[in-house]
Amino acid sequence: MEFSRPIVIDPTGRDIHGEAARIRERGPVTPVELPHGVPAWAVGSAPLLKRLLTDPRVSKDPRRHWQRWIDGEVAPDWPLYTWVAVQNMFTAYGTEHKRLRTLVSKAFTARRTAALRPRIEEITTALLDRIAKAGADGHAVDLREEFCYPLPIQVIGELLGLPEDLGAELRVVVDGVFHTSADAAEVADIYARFYAVLGELVAAKRAAPADDLTSALISAHEEESGTRLSEQELLDTLMLVISAGHETTVNLLDNAVHALLTHPAQLAHVREGRASWDDVIEETLRAEAPVASLPLRYAVEDLPLGELGGPDGMVIRKGEAILAAYAAAGRDPEHHGPDAAVFDVTRASKDHLAFGYGVHHCLGAPLGRLEARVALPALFGRFPGLTLAAPADGPAPVDSFISHGHRSLPVLTG
């Protein structure tokens, strides 16, 4: 494939929505350049992306279907290496994906998720009590640090049965995975530290199994084949659960609070009964996707996009990489109308792809929604006078083109 003026993706994510708009302006699909000059196709059209996410000719397995990986051109110091090198259902294809997802589904059940609600409510109340003290006498409180971050990290930690002394290290390594402008030394360090944490967790649960997700994953087996997760698959599945179940929810809470505080008329809709908190959650997922772009998928064979409702004559060639541009698709005016960029909780259709679609739809989506459904009304109910205390140009974004949120979210509790 010959790239013609690809859009160079900013690894620092300084302007997620501006970059998403540029992707859409180039058409439903456009060539982009990822860190270290790695080429890919970015798909910013909501309908086309949805079709590609369910097309069996699109894979997430680089070892079988990404030509650059097969040719040995992807080095371990690449900032996105962890995203493609792991061996879990995130990077699996076909029957292998089905096997891994079945194993994880057996452990990550709806019952296990629903049972977390009382604990989520307890954690939320404790965090709000702490915020009330910190925000007394008009002091600003960093809501991302004191609320959006600790809630999901504590929930996922308890779900996994993570020992408390590993919590701080876990936060550091998860942040590192999403740091897409990291240098080679940082990439290697984060990779090693993450596996060290996971190794300690697995060793602890093998020594003393409990009623938690880690123990369930260790013991889960696939009925048809009788197989279990291999050691590498187990570690990489835990990495996936921790990363996906934590960072996305942090950003969902962060972006929802920021959107409501910068759009007071939208908050009034909720308070006066014209919209629900579910409306807030879904509109945030659409307009402020917690994951802006997700690497990577690969063409199993030549993909004539005209067959999928895309541009006639354009083909993604076998072995080429595809970037799912969720932030661009969420605000696609061809799908959501000319006001697609407007945050509107009363919008009739808030459909989105923020949790993926098809066989790779996020298993943790119900948990993320549950946490937001508990946390958001509790926060705004406890602090009805909540306001932003950020500078005029708004809080700075996180240093990532994958993760879409703010480095901090300073507020006054009123």
TARAUR-V729910 format. One line per field, one symbol per residue. ss: DSSP state (A for helix, B for strand, O for the rest). phi: phi as a letter, one per 20 degrees, with the letter a starting at -180 (. if undefined). burial: # if it has 9 or more other C-alpha atoms within 8 Angstrom, else .. A space follows every 10 residues. Layout:
ss->???
phi->???
burial->???
This chain:
ss->OOOOOOBBOO OOOOOAAAAA AAAAAOOOBB BBBBAAABBB BBBOOAAAAA AAAAOOOBBO OAAAAOAAAA OOOOOOOOOO AAAAAOOOAA AOOAAAAAAA AAAAAAAOOA AAAAOOAAAA AAAAAAAAAA AAAAOAAAOO BBAAAAAAAA AAAAAAAAAA OOOAAAAAAA AAAAAAAOOO OOOAAAAAAA AAAAAAAAAA AAAAAAAOOO OOAAAAAAAO BOOOOOOBOO AAAAAAAAAA AAAAAAAAAA AAAAAAAAAA AAOAAAAAAA AOOOOOAAAA AAAAAAAOOO BOOBBBBBBO OOBBAAAAOO OOOOBBOOOO BBBBOAAAAA OOAAAAOOOO OOOOOOOOOO OOOOOOOAAA OOOOAAAAAA AAAAAAAAAA AAOOOOBBOO OOOOOOBOOO OOBOOBOOOB BBOO
phi->.dfdlffeff femfbgffff fffffeogbb fcdegmmfeb deddegffff fffdefeddd effdcdfffg emedefefgd ggfdefdbff debmfffgff ffffffeeef ffffffggff ffffffffff fgffefmmff cefffecfef fffffffffe mfggfefffg ffffgffeee dfegffgfff gfffffffff fffffffbgb ebffffffef ceffemedff gfffffffff ffffedfffg fffgffffff fecgffffgf fenebdffff ffffffecgf dfbceccbff bgdffgfdne ffnecefgne ecdfefffff dfffddnfeg eefbfegfdd gbcfdnamfe gffegfffff fffeffffff ffcfegcfce fgenffffea eefdadfbcf cdfm
burial->.....##.#. ####.#..## #.##..#### #####...## ######.### ####...### ##..###### ......###. ##.#.##### ###..##### ########.. ..#..##..# #.###.##.. ##.##....# ########## ###.###### ##...##..# #.##.##### ##.#.###.# #.###.###. ##.###.... .#######.# ##.....##. ..######## ########## ########## #.#..##.## ....#.#.## ########## ########## .#####.#.# ...#.##### ########## ###..#...# ..#.#..... .###.##... ...#..#### ########## ..#..###.# ....#.#### ########## ###.
